[in-house]
């Protein structure tokens, strides 16, 4: 089954990891945009984005999902799995 995964924090990365080990195929990952972290305000990717990139999965990071959902609507998927988005 083809999946779109939506999530951002460590908990969601754990769920994504389990999906990647399953027989299903994740075709797209949707996560929050990179956020400035620390005193130097360094842009830091979410744990979900990091895991998706390690597995070569396309990542979509909309500012507002309600306004910018084109890649999600156009992606080939049977189901959307959401965990802590």
N, C-alpha and C positions, 0 to 999 in steps of 0.2 A: 504494500500500500504506500502511496506517495503522500508525504506530510509536509505542511508548513508549520514551523515551530515559532512561537512568540514567547519571549521571556527576556529577563535582564540580569538578575542577581545570581549569587552562588547557587541558591536552591534551584533555580531554573537551569543552570548549567548541569547540575546533577541529573535532572530530568532529561535534558538533551543528551547527555552521555548515555543514559539507559536506552533512549530511542536509537542512538547510533549503533548500539550493540545488538539491537533487535533485527528482525528480518525486514523492517520497514525502511523506506528511503526518505530522508529529509531533503526536500528540493529547494527550500528557502528558509532562512532564519530572519525574523523581524525582532529587533531589539532597540532600546533607547539609544539616542546619539551619545557619542563619547562625551564624558564630563570632565571638567577641570578638577584636579585633585591636588591637595597639598598646598604648601606655601607658595610654590612656584606656579601653581595652577596648570600643571601639565595635563594635557588631554589624555584621558585613560579610557581604553575600551572596556566594555562590560565583560564579565566572565563568559557570558553566552557568545559574544562576538569572538572572543579569543578562541574558544573551543570550535566554533563554526569554521573559522579561518584555518585552524589546524587540520580540519577535515576537508577543506576545499569546498565548503558549502557557501553559496552566495548569501550575502548579508544585506539587509535593507534597514536603514536607520532613519525613519521619518521624524520630523519635528512634531507633526500632528498627524496621527494615523487617519483621523476622520477626513482630513483634507487631501492627504497624499497617500492613497492606497493602491495606485496603479500596479506596481509590481506584485502586490498580493492578489489582486483580482485577475491578473494575467498569468499567474503561476499555475502550473499543472499540479494539482493536489487533490486527493480524495477527502482529506480532513485537515483541519487546523487544530493544533494542540497548543494550549496556552498555559503557561506556568509562571506566575509572578511577573507579568508584563506591566 
